[in-house]
Amino acid sequence: MKTKIIKIGNSKGKKLDKSILEKHNSSEEVELISEKEHIVIIAIEEPRKNWSEAFKKMYEEGDDKLLMDDVFEDEEFEEWS
């Protein structure tokens, strides 16, 4: 895709189309890399994307159990008071 660099305040830049960001599952943040003769823009996926669906599936399949007790048998709470 051929595009123009535009003036943005005292800088120059390129506005990215919303459709391009959505296609690559990117939020409002991208990684910009300068390599020899190229400028590379890498989409950064939204952090924790689809976690709620994954947790729901884990619950439905009974796979959301603690792997270890939340309190150790030899733990003494008096030390913390």
VMD Tcl script that draws the C-alpha trace (Angstrom):
set ca {
  {0.00 0.00 0.00}
  {1.44 3.34 -1.02}
  {0.62 6.21 1.36}
  {1.75 9.71 2.25}
  {3.43 10.93 5.39}
  {1.52 13.88 6.86}
  {2.38 16.70 9.24}
  {1.05 16.11 12.76}
  {1.87 19.10 14.97}
  {5.64 19.58 14.91}
  {6.15 15.99 13.75}
  {5.30 13.88 10.74}
  {3.40 10.62 10.78}
  {0.84 8.32 9.26}
  {-2.68 7.75 10.47}
  {-3.56 4.06 10.46}
  {-7.03 3.10 9.31}
  {-9.25 1.57 11.98}
  {-9.98 -1.36 9.65}
  {-6.26 -2.22 9.45}
  {-5.89 -2.18 13.24}
  {-9.02 -4.32 13.67}
  {-7.86 -6.81 11.02}
  {-4.68 -7.41 13.00}
  {-6.39 -7.41 16.43}
  {-4.44 -4.35 17.51}
  {-5.63 -1.79 20.00}
  {-4.24 1.74 19.88}
  {-0.66 0.65 20.31}
  {1.77 -0.72 17.71}
  {5.47 -1.51 17.74}
  {7.63 0.45 15.31}
  {10.94 -1.04 14.20}
  {13.56 0.61 12.00}
  {15.49 -1.98 9.98}
  {18.10 -0.92 7.40}
  {15.90 0.37 4.57}
  {12.52 -0.52 6.11}
  {10.13 0.79 8.72}
  {8.14 -2.09 10.18}
  {4.86 -1.64 12.06}
  {3.90 -4.62 14.21}
  {0.40 -4.88 15.62}
  {0.24 -5.44 19.36}
  {-2.75 -7.54 20.31}
  {-4.95 -6.38 23.10}
  {-3.62 -7.72 26.40}
  {-5.77 -10.41 28.00}
  {-7.89 -10.64 24.87}
  {-10.47 -13.45 25.12}
  {-9.54 -14.23 28.75}
  {-13.16 -14.05 29.89}
  {-14.21 -16.67 27.32}
  {-11.26 -18.89 28.30}
  {-12.10 -18.63 32.02}
  {-15.75 -19.41 31.32}
  {-14.73 -22.52 29.35}
  {-12.37 -23.60 32.16}
  {-15.23 -23.27 34.66}
  {-17.64 -25.24 32.48}
  {-15.08 -28.03 32.08}
  {-14.22 -28.05 35.80}
  {-10.66 -27.01 35.05}
  {-10.57 -23.93 37.29}
  {-9.50 -25.59 40.53}
  {-6.59 -24.38 42.66}
  {-3.39 -26.28 42.03}
  {-2.30 -25.81 45.63}
  {-3.96 -24.83 48.87}
  {-4.26 -21.10 49.38}
  {-3.06 -21.51 52.99}
  {-0.14 -23.70 53.97}
  {-0.59 -26.07 56.90}
  {2.46 -24.73 58.75}
  {1.58 -21.07 58.17}
  {1.26 -19.04 61.35}
  {-0.89 -15.95 61.07}
  {0.32 -14.62 64.43}
  {3.63 -13.67 62.80}
  {1.79 -11.09 60.69}
  {-0.06 -9.30 63.47}
}
mol new
graphics top color blue
foreach p $ca { graphics top sphere $p radius 0.5 }
foreach p [lrange $ca 0 end-1] q [lrange $ca 1 end] { graphics top cylinder $p $q radius 0.2 }
display resetview
